[in-house]
């Protein structure tokens, strides 16, 4: 098993909702954030890329709406 560590709780939840198994969770002493341990695989990396694309699409949509509202005033 090759470990893959994640510090984002939202990403960890996204992965678990898609069937990836959370093996362990620990606290990072320096940042006081949770660290989530998954098994590294090609499927996991693809799911992370999907998460990034969804997140970027939502940010783009939010930013676009903000600009439209500002330009209409």
N, C-alpha and C positions, 0 to 999 in steps of 0.2 A: 504494500500500500504506500503510495507516494502522497504525503499530506499536502493539502492546499488550505492556506489560512485566509480568512476574510474578516475584515473589521467592520463591515457594514451590516447592521441588523436587517435593513430592508432587503439587501441582496441575499442574505442568508435565508430570510423568509421566502423570497422569490424562488430560490433554489429548492427549498423544502417543499413548497407547493407544487413543484414540478417533479417530485419524487426522489430528490437527492437526499441521502442520509447524512444527518449531522452526527459526527462521531464524538465530538467533544466541544466544550465551551469553556474558555478560561478568561480571566481578567488580565488585561495588559497593565502592568504596574505603573508604567510611565504615563500613559494617556488615560488610564482608568476606564478604558473602553473594553467591551467584550471582544474576544477573538473566537471565531467559529471555525472548526476544523472539519473539512470535507475530504473525500478521496479525489485526488486529481485524475481527470480523465478528459478525453477529447469532448465528450458530451457535456461535461461540466463547463469547459472553456467556451463551448458554443452557446450554452445557456447564459453565461456571463456576458458574452457579446450581444445576445438578444436583449438582455436587461439594459445594457448600455445604450442600445439603439432605441428602446422604448423610452428610457429616461431622456435621451437627447430629443426625441420627437416631442415629448411632453414639454420640455423646456423651450423648444422652438415655437411650439403652439402658444405657450404662455407669453413669450416675448413678443410674438407677432401681434397678439391681441392687445398687449400694452401699448405698442407703437401705434396701432390703429386708433385706439381711444385718444392718445395724446395728439395725434394729427387731426382728429375731428374737432377738437376744442378750439 
